[in-house]
C-alpha cells in the first residue's frame, strides 16, 4: 500500500526515506514540509496543523517548529490570546 491512516494522520510509503518507520512509511505532513524546505527534517522537529485537521497537509496549513518545546510555547501563547 502507498498510503494509510494512523488516527487522523496520513502516512505515505517511502521506502528510501532515511526516517521511515519500520514498515517503510513517513507521515505525509513531514514529507510536504521537507519538499518545501529542500531537506529532510530532523527527528526533533515538529509540524503543527494550523486548522487542527491532521489530514489537511496543504503547505499553507503546516507550521514547522524546531522542537516539541517550541511547539508547546506556541500553544500556550495561542491559549492566552484566546482567553476571554
N, C-alpha and C positions, 0 to 999 in steps of 0.2 A: 504494500500500500504506500501511496505517495503522501497522503495527508490523513491525519487522525486528530481526534479531540482528546484533551486531558482537562476535565472540568469544563471551563469556558474557553480555554486556550487552544489554539491550533498549532499542531506540530507538523513539520514537513520532513520527509525522508531526505536526509543529506549525508549519505554515507562517507563522503570525503571531508566533511567539516571537522576541524580539529576538536571541537567541543560538543560533538554529537553525544547523545545518551547511549546506553548500552544496546539499544535497539536501532541506532542509526538515525535518530530524529533530533531536530532542533526546533525550538519554539519559533514560530513564524515571525513574531514581532522582533525577535533578535536578528533574524535574517534581514528584515526590512531596514532596520537601523544600520546594520553592517553595510548593506548596499549603499545607503545614503552617505555614510561617512567614509567608506572606502577601506575599511579594515575590520578584522574580527574584534568582537567585544571581549573585554577582559571578564573573567568569571565573576568578579565583584561588582561589575556594572549592572545597573537595574533599569528596566524600561517601565515607564508609567503610561497607562492608557488614560488619556485626558478625560474622555467621556465615560469612563468606568466600564465600558464594554470590552472585555478581554479578547473577544474575537474580532474586534474592529482594528485591523492592523494597517490602516492607511497611515502614511508617514505623518500627515498633519494631526493625527490622533496620538502620536507617540512622543514621549519626552525621555531623554537619556539622563540618568544620574550616575555619578561616579561610584556610588556605594549605596547600600541599604540605609545607612545613617543619613545620607543626604536626601534620600527619598522620604524618610520619616520626617525630617526637618520641613520639607515641602508640605507634607500633610498637616503637620502641626500649624504651620503658617496659614494654610487654607482653612483649617478649623477655626482659628482665631478670627479670620476675615468673615467667616460665615456665622459667627455668634451674634445673636440679636438680643 
